[in-house]
């Protein structure tokens, strides 16, 4: 999320460190793990009250799903996609099993749904999602 400084008639962006956003798949997993540890895992949608009917807190500051966390750490918005977030989601989906099965189809929406289905398991906790993301980061670094 880029903030800005308003001067007379121009908006000047404030400096954002180039290291503020991950640039690798393992870095994306680690950043998403930290974000989930801080905000919490949300089940059933990307964020609670996604249409802002009851909450006025920005979506990036709410509990979120694993897919939303991966998107948020890369773009600053849990709804905005990017090539890096899509790659991280695809690699993760191929690692996870839901009811003993991998993803059924290879489209990005199918892969997102598979990762979300893993996170939506009734017994899934924030801690287990964080541990899984950190393990995925470790595995991805070893295979790279």
C-alpha positions as CSV (number, residue, x, y, z in Angstrom):
1,X,0.0,0.0,0.0
2,X,1.6,3.2,-1.1
3,X,0.9,6.3,0.9
4,X,1.1,9.8,-0.5
5,X,1.8,13.3,0.5
6,X,-0.6,16.0,-0.7
7,X,1.0,19.3,-1.7
8,X,-0.7,22.2,-3.3
9,X,-2.1,20.5,-6.4
10,X,0.1,17.4,-6.7
11,X,0.2,14.1,-4.9
12,X,3.7,12.9,-4.2
13,X,4.2,9.2,-3.3
14,X,6.1,8.6,-0.1
15,X,9.0,6.3,-0.3
16,X,8.3,2.5,0.0
17,X,11.3,0.3,0.6
18,X,12.0,-2.1,-2.3
19,X,12.3,-4.8,0.3
20,X,8.8,-4.2,1.6
21,X,7.3,-6.7,-0.8
22,X,8.6,-10.2,-1.5
23,X,10.2,-11.0,-4.8
24,X,10.4,-14.8,-4.7
25,X,8.0,-17.6,-4.1
26,X,9.6,-18.6,-0.8
27,X,9.7,-15.0,0.3
28,X,6.0,-14.7,-0.5
29,X,5.2,-17.8,1.6
30,X,7.2,-16.4,4.6
31,X,5.6,-13.0,4.3
32,X,2.1,-14.5,4.1
33,X,2.9,-16.7,7.1
34,X,3.9,-13.5,9.1
35,X,0.7,-11.8,7.9
36,X,-1.6,-14.7,8.9
37,X,0.2,-14.9,12.3
38,X,-0.6,-11.3,12.9
39,X,-4.1,-11.0,11.4
40,X,-5.4,-14.5,11.7
41,X,-6.8,-17.2,9.3
42,X,-10.3,-16.5,7.9
43,X,-12.4,-19.3,6.5
44,X,-15.1,-19.1,3.9
45,X,-14.1,-16.0,1.9
46,X,-11.0,-13.9,1.3
47,X,-11.8,-11.6,4.3
48,X,-14.7,-11.1,6.7
49,X,-17.4,-8.8,5.4
50,X,-15.9,-8.6,2.0
51,X,-18.6,-6.2,0.8
52,X,-18.1,-3.8,3.7
53,X,-21.7,-4.0,5.0
54,X,-20.7,-4.0,8.6
55,X,-17.0,-3.2,8.9
56,X,-15.0,-0.1,7.9
57,X,-11.5,-1.6,8.5
58,X,-9.5,-1.9,5.3
59,X,-9.4,-5.4,4.0
60,X,-5.6,-5.7,4.3
61,X,-6.0,-5.3,8.1
62,X,-8.6,-8.0,8.6
63,X,-8.2,-11.7,9.1
64,X,-7.8,-13.4,5.7
65,X,-7.6,-16.7,3.8
66,X,-4.3,-18.2,2.7
67,X,-5.0,-17.1,-0.9
68,X,-5.8,-13.5,0.2
69,X,-2.7,-13.4,2.4
70,X,-0.5,-14.5,-0.6
71,X,-2.1,-11.8,-2.8
72,X,-1.9,-9.2,0.0
73,X,1.8,-9.5,0.7
74,X,2.7,-9.1,-3.0
75,X,0.3,-6.4,-4.0
76,X,-0.9,-4.8,-0.7
77,X,-4.5,-5.8,-1.5
78,X,-6.0,-9.2,-0.7
79,X,-8.1,-9.0,-3.8
80,X,-5.4,-7.9,-6.3
81,X,-3.6,-10.6,-8.2
82,X,-0.1,-10.6,-9.6
83,X,2.1,-13.0,-11.5
84,X,4.2,-13.7,-8.3
85,X,1.1,-14.4,-6.2
86,X,-0.4,-16.6,-8.9
87,X,2.9,-18.6,-9.1
88,X,3.0,-19.0,-5.3
89,X,-0.7,-20.1,-5.3
90,X,0.0,-22.6,-8.1
91,X,3.0,-24.1,-6.5
92,X,1.3,-24.3,-3.1
93,X,-1.9,-26.0,-4.6
94,X,0.2,-28.8,-6.0
95,X,1.7,-29.4,-2.6
96,X,-1.6,-29.6,-0.7
97,X,-4.1,-32.4,-0.5
98,X,-7.7,-32.0,0.4
99,X,-9.4,-35.3,1.3
100,X,-6.4,-37.1,-0.1
101,X,-6.6,-35.4,-3.5
102,X,-4.7,-32.6,-5.3
103,X,-6.3,-29.9,-7.4
104,X,-8.8,-31.2,-10.0
105,X,-7.9,-28.6,-12.7
106,X,-5.0,-26.3,-13.5
107,X,-6.7,-23.0,-14.0
108,X,-5.7,-20.3,-11.4
109,X,-9.2,-20.1,-10.0
110,X,-9.3,-23.8,-9.5
111,X,-5.9,-23.7,-7.8
112,X,-7.0,-20.8,-5.6
113,X,-10.2,-22.8,-4.7
114,X,-8.0,-25.8,-3.8
115,X,-5.7,-23.8,-1.5
116,X,-8.8,-22.2,0.1
117,X,-10.4,-25.6,0.6
118,X,-7.3,-26.7,2.5
119,X,-7.5,-23.7,4.7
120,X,-11.3,-24.1,5.2
121,X,-11.0,-27.5,6.8
122,X,-12.9,-27.3,10.1
123,X,-10.0,-28.2,12.3
124,X,-7.5,-25.9,10.5
125,X,-6.0,-23.2,12.7
126,X,-4.0,-20.1,12.0
127,X,-0.9,-21.9,13.5
128,X,-1.2,-24.8,11.1
129,X,-1.6,-22.5,8.1
130,X,1.5,-20.5,9.2
131,X,3.5,-23.8,9.7
132,X,2.4,-25.1,6.3
133,X,3.5,-21.8,4.6
134,X,6.9,-21.9,6.3
135,X,7.4,-25.5,5.4
136,X,6.4,-24.7,1.8
137,X,9.0,-21.8,1.8
138,X,11.7,-24.2,3.0
139,X,10.8,-26.9,0.5
140,X,10.7,-24.3,-2.4
141,X,14.2,-23.0,-1.4
142,X,15.6,-26.5,-1.4
143,X,14.1,-27.4,-4.8
144,X,15.2,-24.1,-6.4
